[in-house]
Amino acid sequence: MSVNLSRKKITTATIRAMKGREKIVSLTAYDYVTAKLLDEADVHLILVGDSLGMVVLGYESTLPVTMADMLHHTAAVARSKPKALLIADMPFMSYHLSEEQAVMNAGRFVQEAGAEGVKIEGGSPRMAARIKAIVEAGIPVFGHIGLTPQSVLEFGGYKIQGKTDETAKRLLDEAKRVEDAGAFAIVLECVPAELAKSITESIRIPTIGIGAGPHCDGQIQVINDMLGLATWPTFKHVKRFASVGDAMRTAVASYRDEVRSGKFPTNEQSF
Ligand code: KIV
């Protein structure tokens, strides 16, 4: 595979300018090596998602993820110096208390971990004020509405959002509020495809879908899910592009058998 070394650094301006021109390719990453591989594949945006809690740290939801967890993994991804735009997810309770708390924690992602922006969940007037305050501090914000996993307790589970006329209208209002607050793009998670289409057509910033159909300006997936590296049932919106989990099982079983039988190591691996 050829590595495109001439690729230009992607900024929030690049992502904004892609709306209506080119689909935006986004994936999550939580470590240095994975981020390097994504960047070699010309992914446009890398998100250090708080899905980290579920797919890497073994929690049942994203709620236990802390600032320390997110800073640690964001810094690892940032050391890969990606050409892709690097965004860090603000974890539960790191921006919920006040605008000051939100700006201070957003600033930590930039100063301490090397992120180029942060993602926050929600489109209520209160969350829009948080987005505005962070953007005014000079930190780009990636919005996120629909099935926002940090609200799982309030939603009563991981459910598709915006299925009724009333909730669809609420999501459209939220998207406009997030745009007006200054976000450079917005994740639409688990909403009906037709609603995602009408939101995409109603706002000027790019929409990045996950479980939101084909009409969004771009797509994002959790890397472990699309690589087949999940040991748990995945959602309907996940497409497996590889079976990395199966490849690991086979490799580890071969190693186990060769160590047991004395077939590994041979002279070739000895000094
Ligand atoms: O945490 C995450 O990985 C996310 C994406 C799925 C959008 O929020």
Residues whose N, C-alpha, C, O or C-beta is under 5 A from the ligand:
A	BS01	KIV	T28 G49 D50 S51 V187
